Amino acid sequence: MSAGSAAWRARVDAAVDPRFERAFAIVDALRAERQRPDADRTVARIRQLRGELARLLAEVDGVAPPRDPRGTR
């Protein structure tokens, strides 16, 4: 994806709900992890990213309570 396209997508999605910008960042990170050679790919990192994405989408859907904005768990 081009930088201009990514910036446009983030701006539009952030206007709808700022959490979408984070969701697309997670999707991009997952894509990058999957493109790594098998020896460098970490299953734990992929699972972590998928969990973050699931949690974020649950927040957007109203199924999970919002996270603390400070990022603490």
N, C-alpha and C positions, 0 to 999 in steps of 0.2 A: 504494500500500500504506500502511496506517495505521502510525503510529509504534509502537503496541502490537504489531501484527502483526510488524513488522520486528524488534522487540526479542525477541519470542518465538522467531521463526525463528532469529535469531542465537544465542540461548541454547541452543536445542535442537541446532542444527548444531554449535556449539562443543563441546557435551558429547560428540558423536560424534567429531568431529575438528576442532580449532580452525582448520584451513585452510579449512573450509567458510565460515566467517564472511568471510574475505577473498574467497573465490570469489563469494559473493553480493554483496559490495561492488563487485566488478568487473562483474558482470552488471548491477547497478543503474547503474553509470557508463556502460556500453555503451548501456543503454536511454536514458539522458539524452542521450548524444551523438547517437543516432539521431533524437531528437525535436527537435533543433536545426534551424533553417532551413538550407537547403543552403549558403548563403553562409558560415554560421558553423561548419558541420560540418567537422571536420578528419579526413581519411582516415588520416593518420599516427597520430592519437590512437586511432582505432578499431582500427587494426592493432596498436598497442602493447597496448591492453587485451585484445584477442583473444589475442595472444601470451602475455601474463601469465596469462590464464585457462587456456590450453592447457598451459603449464608447470606451473601449480598442480595441474591435474587429472592430469597425468602423474605428479607427485609422489604424489598421493593413490593412484593406481593402482599405484605402485611401479615405473613405467617410467623415471622420471628420479630422480636423486639429490636429496635435499632441499637447498634453498638454505641459504646461510649465514644464521643467524638475525639477524645484524647488518644484512642487506639489501645487502651488497656484492656486486658481480658480478665 
